[in-house]
Amino acid sequence: MTRPPKKTRLANKSKLRNTLRKLDGVRRGAVAQIDRGAAAQEALDFLALLCGLKPVFLLGRGVDDPPWIRGVLQIAIDQGLYVIEGPYWDAGGKDNGLPDWFRDHGASAFREMRAHYICRARATADEVEAVCAAASSDKALTIAREARLLGYPECCVSAHYARNLAYQKLWLEMLSDQSGGDEAEMRRKLTDSTPLDPASDEMRQRLEAAMRLHPAPFTSINMCDSCRESADSPARRLSAQYRDLAGAIDPGLENELKTAIAMNSPTAFG
């Protein structure tokens, strides 16, 4: 279904356009060859923060080029935004049925990694600081809280963690199958990063299903099945809001994102 474009009125359009120019300047000045579509999406997310559509902008888990991160941080600081550096968020919880040794191995890969959480409101920054300070606690972050802070549909955030858990359980199953169920051998293969291949077509199909993503156009969230199947779902409505915002600020930004979306997901607008 084709929806007619909506006129979005912006009280601070000139500031938003100026910020977009600065973000594009950071992209062009980056050392690495940053994907234009990924940088455009991060720029739109940052602008959504300035417009109040997004309580927290997450920097450092999408485009991870250091000059890009430094440049965006400087723009945030220059605009008087709150910046909190903290660990990667994980609302999946530890009570997921995985063995401690397997779960801890996966967590160790992210333990030293840091992200920047950028906020407009002091109250939001205080909440983010509390979440980051209590990151090791199971109760530090719930799926509902993460969804609210990042401005994403709770159903899609929940689906993200469900996919991640399904993938880990399949990986554990492959470890067990190829180690004869011997835990010591499973640990050795995991520690040595021994390559694992699905033992059957059925296992390969299950892995592919766990890894299959359906991005919500113009956003950084992947849709849950319910949102993907409905034309009027939380993720579809959010997608429309972000598309309208991009077009209102700069039609060139909207077109650049449309091009990137069409290249990465030819059926995204179907």
Order of alpha helices (4+ residues) and beta strands (2+ residues): alpha-alpha-beta-alpha-beta-alpha-beta-alpha-alpha-alpha-alpha-alpha-alpha-alpha-alpha
